[in-house]
Amino acid sequence: MTRLALLHQIDILILVECPIRPNDLLNLLNSNGEPAYFFSPGQCERVNIYSKFSDKYIRPIYETDRLTIRHLDLPARSDVLLAVTHFPSKRDWSDESQEQECVFLADNIKKAEENIGHSRTILVGDLNMNPFEAGVVSARGLHAVMSKTIAKRIDRVVQQRRYPFFYNPMWSMLGDATIGPPGTYFYQRSEHVAYFWHMFDQVLLRPELLGRFRNEDLQILESDGTAKFLSRKGYPNKREYSDHLPIFFKLEI
């Protein structure tokens, strides 16, 4: 993690289910001399956020045990909402239950946007769903589409109700015809339908932020410049690192 942060000059480091205590990780992140990272505390224990900004600039405005929504309000910059989630796993929840829970996630994000007064929102995290699953794409759920052109419509109406879009660039990274690994998570089952690679870790953007994002600035990382996160078979090396591969993206604000 520390090598990744230095290699990519990461401003905001988001970790889910990290076993390292915040003070210990801060010491590692800042071990090269002058302190550069701060821990941004919150009530969502599943998510830890470290940034190069004081926590007063990235304060929580809504949290649950699986979701934190932060108001990122830096001096002389456009403020944005940063929502981070660790969604329930498929080991414990059915696809139908995940889809229903996405309704509540979408509602909480919309309420935060209404409270702040804009929709410059980023949603990032371990969704434990693929980009094509119903909870991610359905209008009542996250309503995340694969096309910028469609997302730029801002929203659409279904049965006289209006639903805002997210843009999901992770669609473009599925499969081995892309740069980098075919997904962020790998597992297979002894059953007829198996995807093998999954894109559980995602970043979604509201249309208001599309002019500040380039698809080429999004990567699935397989190395920190020294260590490789993939096993000899080419799967995430969960014994030494994690069963999920990290994602990296840039956004101009």
N, C-alpha and C positions, 0 to 999 in steps of 0.2 A: 504493500500500500504506500509506504513512504517513497519507494523508488518510482512508483506510478505518479504520485503527486509531484515529485520533482521533475520527472521526465516530461510530463505534459503541462507543467506549470498550472496545475489545477487551482482554481479560485475557490470552488466549493466541492468538497469531498463528501459524498453521501454513502453511508454504510448501513446495511440491513443485517440484523442478527449478528452483530460483530461481538465476539467474545472478549476483545481487548478493552480494558477499562479506559475511559476517556483521558484521564491524566497520563496513563502510560503511553497511549497513542500520541498525545500531544508532545510528550518528551521525544518520541521517535521522529515525529514530523518536524520538530524544531531543533533537532540535534545538530544541524549543520551551522549553528551559530545564532544569529539574531532571530528571535521568535517571529514567525510569520503566520501561524495558524491559531485560530481561536476555536474553542468548542462552543457550539450554539445549543444550549440546553433546551429541553422540552419535556412534555409529559408522555410522549410516545416512546416507550423504551425500546421498541423494535427498530427504531430508526435513529442513527447518530449522524449529526451534521457538523462538519468542521469547515471553517472558511477563513479566508484572509481578511475578513471584515469583523468588526466588533459585533457581538450578538445583538446590540441595539439596532443594527441595520437588517437583521434577519429574524425578526421576532415571530413567535407563533401567534396565530389568530384563531386557529381551531385545531383540536387534536382529539384523537381517540387512541386506543391501544394499537391500531394498525395504520393510522393516518396522521400526518402532521402537515398543516398548511401554513407556510411562512410568508410574511410580507417582506420581500426583499426591496428595501428602499434606500439605495445608496445616494450620497450627495451628488448632485449634478447629473443624475442618470434617471431614466424612466423607471418607475417602480414596477415590479412584477410580482405575481403570486407564484410561489414554488410549493407544489403539493407533492408529497412523497408518501408512497404506500407500500406496505408489505401485505399482499392479499392472501386470504386463506388458501392453503395448498390443495391440490387435487387428491392428495392422499386422504384428506379429511372431508372434503366437500365435493359434491356432485357438480357437474357442469351447470345444472339448473339452479343450484344454490348460489354458485358464483355469479351467474347472470342476475339473480335477484339482488345480490349484495351490491352489484355495480350500480343499481338504481340509487341506493343510498349514497354511494361514493359520488356519483354525478350530482345528486342533490346537495351534498355538503360543499362541493366545489362551487356550484352555482350560488349558494347562500354566501360563501366567502367573497365571491366576485361582486355580488350585490352590496355587501357591507363595505367593500373597498371602493367600489364605484367604477370598476373597469374589468375587462376580461383578458388582460395580458397574463395568461396563465400557462404554466408548464406543469405537467403531471409526469412524474418519473418514479420508477421503482420496480419491484418484483410483482408483476400482476398475476403470476401463476396461471396465465391464460395466453394463448396465441393471438396475434393480431386479427385473425379471421373468426374468432369465437364470438358467440352472440352477445355476451356481456360487454365486449369491447366495441362491437360495431353497431349494436342496436341503438335506435334513436333514444329510447328511454334509459339506456345505459350510458356508456362513455361516448358513443356516436363518433368513433374515430375512423376516419377514412384514409385510403391509400393515396389519394390524389390531391395535390395542392389546389388544382383548378376547382375541384368540388369544394374543398374546405374554404376557399375564398368566398363562397356564397354566404358564409357566416353561419347560416342555419337552414333548416327546412321545416316544412309544416306537414304533420301527419295527423289526420283526423282533427283538424282545426287547432292543433297544439304545436307550438314552435319549439324546436330542439336545436341547441347550438352544436356546431361541429368541433371536434378536435382533428388535427392532422397527425397521422401516424407514419413517420418515415421508416419505421422498422419493417414495414411490408417489403421495402426495397432491398432489405438485407437477408431475406429468407432464401435459403438454398445455396448451393456451391458455385453458382454463376456470379457470385458477388465477391468483392474483396473481403477477405477475412473468413472466419468460421461461418458455417451455414445457419447458426443460431447461437443462443446463449446458454442453452441447457440441453442435455442429452439423456434420454432414457428409452428403454425398449421393454415391451411386454410380450409374453407368449400368447398373443391373441391376434385376430385377423387384421385389425386396424392398428397400425403403429406408425407414428410420424418420425420416430427416432430423434431428430433435432427439433427443438422448440425455441420460440422467441418469447420467453416469459418476461424478460427484462426489457422494459420499453421506456421511451420518452415520447410524450404526446404534447402537441402545442396548439393553442388556440389560434385561429386565423389572424388575429391582431399581431402575432409575433412572427409570421411567416417571412416578412421582409427583413428580419434580423437573423434568419437561420439559413444555412447552406447545407444541403444533404452531404456534401463531401466533408463536412466538419463533424460527422457522426461516425463512430467506429465501435466495433466489438473488439476488445483488446485481448490478445493472446500472449502477450509478453509485457514485462515491465522494463525491457531493455537488457535485463540480465537473465531472469528466470522465465521459463515458458510455462504458461498455465494449462497447456494441453499435455495429455499423456502420450505415450508412444503410438497409441491407436488413433490419436487425434481427437480425443474426447476431453472435456474438462477434468483436470487432475484434482479430484475432490480429496484425495488422501493428503496431498501436500498444500493445496491452496483452497479451492472452493468448487462445489458442483455447478456453480454459475460463473459465467464469464462476465467481466465488468464491461460497461459501456461508457463511452466518452463522447461528449458533444460540446460545441461552442455556440454561444448565443450573444449577439451584440445588444447591449441594453444602454 
